[in-house]
Amino acid sequence: MAQANPHRKPIDELTGFEVLENFEPFDQRNDIYCRSQWDPEVMSDKAEAFFRGYFMPNARSRRTDGFSQRDYALRNAAWHVTNVLRDINRQQTGRKEGFFDHFTSHEEGWPEPYVFDSPEQASADIRKVAKLCGADLFGVCAYDERWMYSGIFDERAMASKPLDIPTDLPHVIVVGESMDVDLTKTVPSALSGSATGLGYSYDSLTLLTLAQYIRNLGYRAYATMNDSSLGIPLAVQAGFGEVGRHSLLITEEYGPRLRLGRIFTDIPLVHSQPKKFGVKEFCDICDRCATGCPPKAIPFTPPSTEVYNRSNLIGVAKWTVDAEKCFRFWANQNTDCSICIRVCPFNRDYSKWYHRWWRKLAGTSLRRFALWLDDRLVDRGRHKSAWWWQRNQGR
């Protein structure tokens, strides 16, 4: 009799996750951005300059389209709020909040929990407040220890340290902040990085406000961003969408243009249901992200358990990006790259009916026709930064 896989859970039947017996929780120290600080295989002068460039005196602007002083000025301004919150306790405690450590900028809440009529009422209230605070997407899933980091990165010691979020919090609130569709058309450029920076800044504001509201109700709430856990698996379990060939989350509302935040809490909530709308089947026949990736970091092959380097998750059958190739291209460009987002057929403005019609078509057996339409009707080439700066001026 075959032994049951201890790492599989019932939720995997709904998400389609293939978690294998050799699964290992991920140590954040092995994240490619952390490795750029301690691992000689990733560390370089260009990598160091890449991170310094998010502060204006070190931006290294140049005449190349999309990399002017004006472009870097907006990108770095878009990151400013996140940087302030990230560094608020960094000098005193070494905490890099939102990236290596959860946010702690909270006031004391109410000493006793507010009594809701039902988890349904609590969920409706939290959803309403999340939307008020700026969340574009909202969902709830169960706490899942598989996706929590086995250790988080200690920047001072260049080593792992224990995760400091309680393990008895039963719920995870997931919020999503969309990234500007027009800015992503200028990828790769410093200008396009403004979409990422604003996504993080909006996310920070939403998370801190919503977590403080929950604390004011008398419950525990820990606001997190890139720290503490893997965001995409929890977002899929919270009903946001599916994972594409480029290893990014694809949603019905924004395609792959989304930043994710999580709040771990004990407020009584109803869990969302995972959703599928044909992404896996579409990505099986589509290789636009792999074709468009300059460093060839995205696989053309089906989902597998292949591990390129220590920055990859072990024991999950999925499409995996070679993080070392990807980050090396980022460092060489001196800004983040999201060409895979720009060329993704799901990257559309779904406020328009014809894009919603295309999405439905892509989820059917006519997906090859949908791909053909995208190739012929949608301009997925890079737009110059001047196009964005001049767009809709005077309105």
C-alpha positions, 0 to 999 in steps of 0.5 A: 500500500502506497504511503500518503503524501504528507505534504498534500492537502485537500485545497490542492484538488481545487488549485491544481497544485502538485506538491510532491513527497520531497517538498521543502519549505523555502528559506528566504535567504535563498531568494535571488534578491537576498542572495545578491547580498551574500552569495558570490554566485549572484553578487556583482558590482552591477547588482549592487548598483541596481539596488543603489539606483533606487535612490536618486543620486545613484540612479545612473540616468542615461540618454537611452529611451526610458532611462532618463533623469525624468524616468528615474525620478518618477520610478524612485518617487513611486517607491518612496512611500514603501522605502520610508515604511521599509526603513522606519525601524531598520537603523535601530533594529535591523528590520527591513519591514515589508521585505524581510520582516512583517510591518510593526508600525501599529498602534495598540488596538481594543483589548476585547474582540468585537463580536460579529453576528457571523463570519459572513458579516466579518468577511463582508466588513473586512472586504468593504474596508479593504476596498476602501483602503485601496485593495483592487482584489480581496480574498481569504484562505486558510493558514498554510504552513507549506508556503511560510518561509522556513526562515527569513533573511537577517540582513545584518547577520547575512543568515536566516532567522526564525519567522516571528509570526504566530502559527496559531492564526487560522486565516490569511487575508490576501489583497492585490494592487494592480499595476498601470497598464500603460506603464507596462507597455514601456518595459524594459525601462526605468519608467516602467518600474514606476508601475511596480513601485506604486503597486508596492506603495499602495499595497503598504498603505492598504495593508497597514490600514486594514491590519490596524482596523482589525487590531482596533476590533480587538483581533490579532493582525500581522501585515506582510508583503514580500516577507514571511511567505510565498505570496502566489500560492496563498493568492491562488488559494484565496481565489485570485486566479492561476499561475502562468508559464512565467510563474506569475499569478494571472487574474481575471481582472488584471491579468499578470499586473498585480502586487500581493500583500497578506495579513495573518489574523484570527478574526473570524472569516469565510474562506474564498474558493479557488478559481480556474478560467483556463490559464493552465490550458492556454499557457500550455499552447502559448510561449510568448513570455518564454519567447520574449524573455531576453535571458531565456529564463522562462521554460518552453517545456511543460510544468516540471520539478526541475530546479535550476538553482537554490532560488527555486522551490523544491518539490512542486511540479510547476513552471519555474523561472531561472531566477539567476538569469532573470536577475542578471538581466535586471542588474544589467538593465539597471532596473526591474524587467517585466517583459513577460508581463508586457507580452502576456496575452492576458495582459489587457484592460478588462474594463473594455468589453472586447477584452472580456470577450477575449478572456472567455474565448481563451478559456475554451477549446478555441484558445488557439484562435484566441492566441491567433487573435492576440498575435494579430490584433494587439500591439505587444511591442515596447512603447517609447517613454515619450509615448507615455509622457505625452499620452492624454496630456491636456485632459 
